[in-house]
Amino acid sequence: MPRSPGVELAPGVVHLTYETTIDGRRARRSSIWRKAADGSGWRMYYHQATPVPGA
């Protein structure tokens, strides 16, 4: 079963996890997004990238 990249932490707050490859370097990424109170959309509140060793 495919894993969902997002988890709702609270109404209007989601945690996303994903993996990227940029110039041959892999990283696992995690970010928390909050829905803006003014209705302008989603905004990133926190982000972290962790390199994948040996990749």
Number of C-alpha atoms within 10 A of each C-alpha: 3 4 5 9 12 14 12 12 12 9 8 12 17 19 19 15 16 13 14 14 12 7 6 8 12 17 18 14 15 17 16 19 18 18 16 13 9 6 7 8 9 14 12 14 13 11 13 11 15 11 14 13 8 6 9
